[in-house]
Amino acid sequence: MKKRERHHLLQELIRENVIEKQEEFVRMLEERGIEVTQATISRDIKELQLVKVPSQTGGYQYSLPPDIQYDTSIKLERLFKDAFVSVDTQDCFLLIRTIPGNAFALGSLIDSSNFESVFGAISGDDTVFIICRSPEEAVQLKNHFIQLI
């Protein structure tokens, strides 16, 4: 399982379950046929910036950070409307230009949106460079982003 898919699954597990220990993540993933170590879960927790909050049982449970709990698609749409300058494709590549200072946030939102067609994204001050899995997916993603404007 790819890291992005595992992260998405961990976020889903947190929304649906009370999880107090890393071992519970490991067990839940193993129940789904996914082999993972506690060390991997520990790294995932750091990357996802999970936090522990008081639970109803008196202990502490993992929770998504407050900004991730909001729908990323709404944030993505808002940022496109506020900061979009242009978008273009060539082969498997997508290049988005923004108002200076906005590309890093846009790239981060694109990464956290878990688009299946996105292989990876690199952000600068006013440019997001996206590598898609195919030229067709690059065009589809471009059209999706244009619809957000």
Steps between C-alpha positions, in 0.01 A plus 500: 500500500630843408565755772234738367237224508608397850478860621151530356399175673648616833299823477187296431571269796538801730168644385319169561674361812643594836869416467717549806819310408716451193458124539127547433585652161724201424226254602228677298718507191594132544127418522473654153790289373753784510836416658655798677740549789454719804800705382321574171188606691714726718640674190151526350371663819773764477442561128123529548559724803254297706431625849378331816185639659310390812266207435171417669668205676732731691803424284624669185416419140653594167330779309560685176651845540226766492585631152482152340153438639361758260424381151813551290291529184341818636843643583630398158210671323542816709874518433448450126245782493725733701849427364477331158692657211534224237522126440659307215587140416772326304512123486455373859582837651270771631626849584287732712596863551362693797525843651841509677497341843213257432653205315633321808154494661344387172755220458439385855123490442548306177719248685248460783210463255634158394430539128555155348644656184773691688836327526658795679504878533772759557416852613687826491388854578267543204518168312376147562652230279292181497603167353197296394491129424404555134452785251126433500482532878695827481237644264215370720658655809553829316132503403401422860707792628355736237150409621595616851562857383 
